[in-house]
Structures are given as C-alpha cells and as structure tokens.
Amino acid sequence: MDSILVTGNGPLNGQIPIAGAKNACLTLMPATLLSEEPLTLTNAPRLSDIKTMTALLQSLGAEVSSLQEGQVLAMSSHDLTSHTADYEIVRKMRASNLVLGPMLARLGQAVVSLPGGCAIGARPMDLHIEGLEALGAEIELKDGYLHAKAPGGLKGAVHEMRFASVGATENIVMAATLARGTTVLKNAAREPEIVDLVECLRKMGAQISGEGSPVIEIQGVDHLHGATHQVVTDRIELGTYMLAPAICGGEVELLGGQMRLVESFAAKLDAAGISVMETDKGLKVARKNGRVTAVDVVTEPFPGFPTDLQAQMMALMCTAEGVSVLEERIFENRFMHAPELVRMGANIEVHGGTATVTGVDRLKGAPVMATDLRASVSLILAGLAAEGETTVNRVYHLDRGYEHVVRKLESVGAKIERIKGQ
Ligand code: EPZ
C-alpha cells in the first residue's frame, strides 16, 4: 500500500485548482438510468469513487465512456441488462445505493445490496426506504439486499423525512421525476450537490422546484431526455485546501472556489483569524495575523458546518490558541483521526460525539494511519505544519476523494511525496 511522506516546512503560496464535486458526480451519474438518451457530464473529478460508480453502471448495462483524461463522462442507458447492484461493488462505496431510486423509476424494480457499515458509522437506509415506499414502492430486505418493486409505476406523494438525509433526498427526487403526479418532499437536504442534481434533471426535462430549500416539489413526467451538465465545484476539496495556508501560513488562491459553497465554513475560519477573500478567479486565503484562535464547531446539514470538513478543521485547531470544542452531530463515529493527531503531539479528549482540543505550540511529525477519506487528508494538513516528517499510511482512502493531492500541494510549496508501497 502506498503512503504519503510530508515534511513540515513553512508557509505555502500560490494557486490550487479545485475539481468537480465527488458527491455531486456520484448522484449525477446514476441519473443516466432515468433516460434512454445520452447524459454527458463535464468537469468530472478523476477519483477512484468515480471509477467504482462507472463499474456499477456498466454492470447494469449502461455505457459509460471516460473522455478527456476522465474530465468528461459520456453515458447512455438505452439498454439496461440488469437491475441488481451487487454487494461486491456496493460494499466498497455507499453511494452505490443511489441507483435504487432511478432503477425503480425506470424499470419498476431494483435489487440493491445494503452497503453495510463503514468506518464512520452504521449508515442505514431507512430514510431512503420510507421515502420510496411513500411513492408506492414495495421494498423488502432479503439476504442483505433490498428487493424493491413498483410494478404499476411510482405515484407522487407528500412525504416528510425524519432527518434531512442527503442520499435519501437524492434517491427520492430522482424516483419522483418519473412518478405519476406530484411529489412534495419535506425536510429535504439542502446541500449544493442536490441543487446541482436538480439543475441537471431539469435539463433532462424534469419538472422540479424548491431545490436548496427544505421543501422540494416534483411534477412527474413520462420520460426524460438526454443532456450535458457541468459538475459543480467540490466544496469539500475547496474547504480542505483553504486550510493549507491557514495551518501553514502564507497565501493560497483556490481557483474555481465560490463563497456560496462554503459560507458557514468561511465564517468559522474568519472567527479563527483566517481571512477568506473573493477574487475573480476564486477564493484567496491567508492568516490575518500571527497565531490562529481556537473556535467551537458543530457539524450540521447544509447550510451548517459540513461534517466532511470536521476532521480537517480539527487539524487546524490542534495548534490554535485556546480550547476548541468540536461536536459531530451527523455521524456517530467520525473522530478516528483524533488518536492519530494525538500521536503527533495534539492534546485532544474525545467523549462520545464531542472532541475537546487544547492548542499546542507545534505538532511533531510521526507515522500515522488514515482511517477514512476525510481523516486521511486532515493528517496530511497536520503534517504540513508539524516539525519533521509525517508518514500517512493507507492512502487508498485519499484516492477516493482527492485528485492529485501531492501535485496540488507541491505546487504551493509543500514538501510532500507519494511513496510506492511494496
Ligand atoms: C452524503 O452521505 C455524503 N456522501 C457524505 O460524504 C456526507 O458526509 C453526508 O452526505 C452528510 O453530508 C455522498 O454524497 C456520496 P446522509 P449520505 O444520508 O447521503 C443517517 C464523504 O466524505 N442516515 O445525509 O450517506 C446516516 O447514518 C462522504 O464524501 C440514516 O440514519 O449521508 C448519517 O448518520 C462521507 N438513515 C446521517 O443520517 C438513512 O436512511 C447523514 O447521512 C440515511 C442516513
């Protein structure tokens, strides 16, 4: 297995281009199942998760061509040959469950493996099931697979979700586009990736309104046509790299960054003593003065502080002045980066869903272990500012969500290299 060697070496300066959003692309790709006509995505990120979703769609009979070094995905689901999403693929990536809604809507049936738990939590699918059953689907769990059918097609309904689940919102909205009649989805998730999905579905002929608000209304149509859609900028990659100059000092411009995608995150950085300025090319980030000030963080559904930036923010708080309390309200086990940061000299106490971080002057490089996608990059950020060398192991997690991390950080002056595993 490969590892990444990082050497703390002072301020970073320059520009980092931000790619298309992994979590938008992973819901835009299954949307191809809703139409017999071609769907083309541009600005797609080059990530292993995208390759996994490609393999899943191809296993259903869809054609997916990766063009222009992976930045364009040309897809066509004219002839689907299967309606089963196999455990072997789904267990690797939970987002595989996003084929459930589209397959039900297009084929009237779907067999999708339950994803099983993952490092950060149980991540059940009860909210997906409740929403699709509200649209008339019959779903039963057998041998670890969800067997869903809607022989007479789906029917619009008014449905309020118990929690604003991102994935459940995406599955229900995609299914409702081809249901008979009107669907009103209440307590819908408001993430920018959902807004991006709806904008793409609208280009395909879907009748949808309210995206980005807690109530989304969908008028079902008979069929959807093809479209071409540019994937929205990745706000989590953006937020991650905004933390590089915050942790190391210097000034970095994030090309393609948009303030509307990271408002609550940028506000927290501002409170911590980090300036975030909009430029005509993106966002420019630098420390306002000397040391960073500790701030408290509570993760919430959008537009609150994103859970996917919690690990990275904790890395910044490790060397901030004062005490920071980070409360993780979305996932039940998303502090696995904490013990690794402690190995680097951080002072962190975890009690249930709360981590208390007391800033220290400087972290010390050490060999550490990546446990999940966002934890892996928080360890790299910590290594950038630590004294000496940090080796981050199990970087396959990283490849799932960050394209060309070494190249992007090297380009602003980081001492970082990827060590090929034996
Ligand atoms: C999406 O996951 C993202 N993944 C996650 O990003 C992100 O952390 C999460 O939303 C929250 O923002 C993709 O978009 C591919 P949820 P999703 O359904 O849809 C519970 C990353 O690092 N829940 O909003 O799975 C669930 O267990 C990944 O890029 C139920 O209880 O998130 C969790 O505690 C990690 N029942 C909470 O809700 C359900 O039916 C949030 O889950 C569904 C979810």
Boltz pocket constraint, residues with backbone or C-beta under 6 A from the ligand:
constraints:
  - pocket:
      binder: B
      contacts: [[A, 22], [A, 23], [A, 24], [A, 26], [A, 94], [A, 95], [A, 121], [A, 122], [A, 123], [A, 124], [A, 125], [A, 126], [A, 127], [A, 128], [A, 129], [A, 163], [A, 164], [A, 165], [A, 166], [A, 167], [A, 168], [A, 307], [A, 308], [A, 330], [A, 331], [A, 332], [A, 373], [A, 374], [A, 401]]
      max_distance: 6.0
